Amino acid sequence: MLRFAFRSTIIHWRGPAPFFYAPVPEAETAGIRAAAKRVSYGWGVIPVEATIGGVTFTTSLFPKDGIYLLPLKAAVRTKLAVTVGDTVDVAMTLGPAR
């Protein structure tokens, strides 16, 4: 399993439904890309367990424009009281869901 720690500023992407993400810094992209084939379950989606501010959750990274985006579900954002423009510290482990 690969572990990463990084700081990110929350962004908002307006698609068919609004989505909130913590972009993974470019510096982490090579390591994630190298592990993707071992842990991905298709379409380049990579399962992760992430912890922000003591809140641990599972989700999947999405590739976008050469980097990866960590989705932040409404329940997670509510617990953390964070929104667009807030900076968060993320600890993340890549790997299949347990």
Buried (B, 14 or more C-beta within 10 A) or exposed (E): EBEBEBEBEBBEEEEEEEBBBBBBBEEBBEBBBEBBEEBBEEEBBBBBBBBBEEBEBEBBBBBEEEBBBBBBEEEBBEBBEBEEEBEBEBEBBBBEEE
